Amino acid sequence: MSSSYQAAIDTFLRSLGSTHVTILNMIWKAFMAYSLCIVAEAFRRKGYTITPMNHPSGFRFKCFPRGNPDDYSYFMASRSEEHLEIRLSVDSQNLKWKSIKLNLDIVVIRQDSISADNVVDSEKDLITFAECKNMRGFPELVATFEGMIYELQRTRLYKNSINRFTIPACLLLSESGHSILYVDNRYQSKNRSMRIFDLLQPGNQKIQNFVQTWF
């Protein structure tokens, strides 16, 4: 599994004319990096220009919470006057308690919105986010996902929130989410800006489903 994720990452980066990918030596890191690439591809399919940023010696994925985000590579997504950053492992500020922050696996944020203390404002600048789990889906993952949304952008939990948050927050799974996909059906039936996608593995049709139907 690890080698197929790395090959898919290399293919995506080569398609952008980017330099070689930093070696990923753990499967879960490879899945996070692969998820970043398919998020970028989803934006490209929607007409955004995707540009690898901050990669003078190879694309460097930030697959862990610690560290300055500007020491790592990311993607810029641009369309007309809109400029967004697609990044890994960025802290977002709690909606109510400003001293609390949550580290998010993947964020889509406004350009240059990371503060001096490496935190993004969840109300003003966090466009959407995704949590990446290299495992099967189970109910506790849904509880954690919804809890993070409650702490950061709780109105996503409301009916018809897709009208305000046009790009859903996502729970991304590498393996089957059979036991929890009914929750995704519930999100969609109530037009909540939240989604669950499973079986996100190179070559699986579910990748095209994500890229085409996420937003």
Steps between C-alpha positions, in 0.01 A plus 500: 500500500776741588676469163177552305421818696851631440478421127168685477648801681800505263268484199293793623802716578658424161176608332549842661863520398608477864828359626526156657305406811673456834516128588205393715597214727169425674167400348293745703725785389464383141121507534505855637724611215284319245188660646660843462558424132144388430367809678718711271376298201138566600571873492674468165191324358295800612708739293763606753864528399706283737855610573745315730653748743810503716678200349853608402652160584198275447138508616516467879180370662416609855355173634520585870368780726827657609697748295456827317264451202714733290789253525296254292347484155135561413274567201364835389156483338415809294193594298430857387566715808472210745821358645490209746766289670464121535720387787572209733497505881400857584361616834159669503366715781208381710179689422434604861817448702774690320774335705406157360603379156442180305747352253329412172636245253416702188381860483386727220560855618517853366839605368743628765251439782725303735584724795842567647440223755411253221123492556217566254174669604219246463233766451666731249758301309431125521312416179478128571699211644540123474598236752694206350471153655695210354254242636145371483218725609342456844262714709766660721654662190167667423474623859850648483435657158175661612663613824774679309239672286310606812814657645601679178202567272197366681241644265613236249298262718178685419254413226575671166845610617627424147355839403753673724791254484504405133793256537417224751736396777601138446591180675726309258554125544745272320289191574130416511262731682206263459398521865477883500403600146138530609619810688625649172157435349349689792735794447400521135128461564513799735738702279762516773844612388664175607598183312655157555698331221643147523727264301724787391775291348693548174310348209169471686195659336424664836780748424311630197184511709675722754658728242174544307240520778674654802387854411 
